[in-house]
Amino acid sequence: MKKFGSVKALEELGRQRLSQSFFLRDFLHSEIASFYGLSNVPDDPELAVAAGAKLCQELLEPLQMRFGRIAIRSAYRSCEVNELGNRKGHNCARNEANYANHIWDRRDAGGFMGATACIVIPYLVDRMEKGSCTWQAMAWWIHDNLPYSRLQFFPKLAAFNIQWHEKPLRRIESFIEPRGLLTKEGMSNWIGDHSDLYRSVLD
């Protein structure tokens, strides 16, 4: 475990640039950590930066380029923060399930790295409020255009988890109505061109 002995060391960590628009500091805020007085910094900064850079470069930058500013709701969690969030019922999966997910600095059981961020896209929020777009349209655009691993959509602000992973699942789930599974490998709608389903998000 890397110990940070000074504010300067943490500042330098936060300055790690993950992509053209994003720095590591953008992903370290946690309401859970703030409320309970915990430190939300990686034990393995090198792995966290490597996984986070893939998330930003391959998923977040293309999204932001196409749809405008992305707001980060929740992203990196330390093992300590995630474990407490799970134990206290703050919508955190157990640590082992979050390795290579919200816990960027741990590889999963298969030895693969990954990273997840929960994001809000104001462009999508505004269109959904006007009734001119659906969350499914955004989901299918991402499915056809980006190398994501997993998407999970939530009711508030149409926020969604987007995961980059070395061995992508390409699975889409939603807690917005209609709740459940939109697609996964093996389903008839998983392959092919879905552009007719996301024209509303591009108009």
Buried (B, 14 or more C-beta within 10 A) or exposed (E): EEEBEEEEBBEEBBEBEBBEBBBBBBBBBBEBBEEBEBEBBBBBBEBBBBBBBBBBBBBBBBBBEBBEEBEBBBBBBBBBBBBBBBEEEBEBBEBEBBBBBBBBBBBBEEEBBBBBBBBBBBBBBEBBEEEEBBBBBBBBBBBEBBEBBBBBBBEEBBBBBBBBBBEBEBBBBBEBEEEEEBBBEEEEEBEEEBEEBBEBBEE
